Amino acid sequence: MSPLRSIRWRLTVLYTALFVAAGALLLGVTYVLVARSRPGVSASSSFAGAGTSGGPALTTVAEVVHQDQLHALLVWGGVALGLTAVASLALGRLMAGRVLAPLRTMTAAARRISADNLHERLAVPGPEDELKAMADTFDDVLARLEGAFEAQRRFVANASHELRTPLTLQQAVVDVTLADPHAPADALRAALVRVRAAGREQERLIEALLTLARSQRGLERRESVDLAEVVRELLPAGERVAAVLDPAPVLGDPQLLERLVANLADNAVRHNLPEGGWVRVWTGVDAAGRPGLRIANSGPVIPADRAAELFQPFRRLGAADRVRNRDGLGLGMSIAAAVVAAHGGRVRAHTHPTGGLTVELALPPVTAHVTRC
């Protein structure tokens, strides 16, 4: 960057210009005041009144002296103003450098930070001024970026693992079957069935990943949807399911809302107790006028501080469940959270001391969308 285009140089020029303007104004005011005073005229009038001869001559001399004084004031004042302008240029550059020193430190620190060391912070010391406020804001942005990068790394690693597992299974089944040149038809058929099942699992996972990506992009269309009707169509029937379905009108993407309800209902049924379990569902409008959905179920005990982690991709209850229960992809809750966020709502999960979970979500009322439109 050219030095003439730097902020330091522009501040220096600004400081100097302001000083020269103030000095010129002061010199002009002084010149006008001295010009209007005319002390020589008063003195000559006093002499003339006393009967002294040569009054007009004295007046002329006083005028000449006064003009010389004004000229000298203007010349030497201009010279002094020029010298102080040069001095102000140097002092202005020095002061601009000191003012911008924290900014240069912040710039150097920001250039050192990359995707590999997002944990570093500017941590600018000093008083709570505008520069420190900007540095603290930048540190907050870095913290959010670090969290986003870390979540992306975990997501890519987990997605790779989930996609690699059925591929490895397919490869193993095919290799074992091909290793036996005299394999009977039943063995070949069983191998094909297993390969087909692994392929379906891959298809489900890819579809879930696409839904998650689509939800995070935002909504492409909005239609009038009643959450109560969606739940009524997708909720599995059974004695263990109790539902109170009051109207809950929303404006949103019907397909994403259907996936939202299906994922939450599927999780509530899958992660339930095999004996004596229950599921309770509610739809309606809360006191603030927001349409919402609440699904509660019995199930294993979940630590209260782990509830928020269930909305992270590929997060399951534990390693044992991950191995034993392969029909769950670990994306249901994260897709639900992404769909709710795309609709401008909020979702929370509450654990039960005796086991189970309650997932509660609230979406913006229809009137809010109409007002914005």
Secondary structure as GFF3:
##gff-version 3
##sequence-region A 1 373
A	DSSP	three_ten_helix	3	5	.	.	.	ID=ss1
A	DSSP	alpha_helix	7	37	.	.	.	ID=ss2
A	DSSP	alpha_helix	39	49	.	.	.	ID=ss3
A	DSSP	alpha_helix	55	112	.	.	.	ID=ss4
A	DSSP	alpha_helix	130	179	.	.	.	ID=ss5
A	DSSP	alpha_helix	185	217	.	.	.	ID=ss6
A	DSSP	beta_strand	223	226	.	.	.	ID=ss7
A	DSSP	alpha_helix	227	234	.	.	.	ID=ss8
A	DSSP	beta_strand	241	245	.	.	.	ID=ss9
A	DSSP	beta_strand	249	252	.	.	.	ID=ss10
A	DSSP	alpha_helix	254	270	.	.	.	ID=ss11
A	DSSP	beta_strand	279	285	.	.	.	ID=ss12
A	DSSP	beta_strand	291	297	.	.	.	ID=ss13
A	DSSP	three_ten_helix	304	311	.	.	.	ID=ss14
A	DSSP	alpha_helix	319	324	.	.	.	ID=ss15
A	DSSP	alpha_helix	332	342	.	.	.	ID=ss16
A	DSSP	beta_strand	346	351	.	.	.	ID=ss17
A	DSSP	beta_strand	357	362	.	.	.	ID=ss18
A	DSSP	alpha_helix	366	372	.	.	.	ID=ss19
###
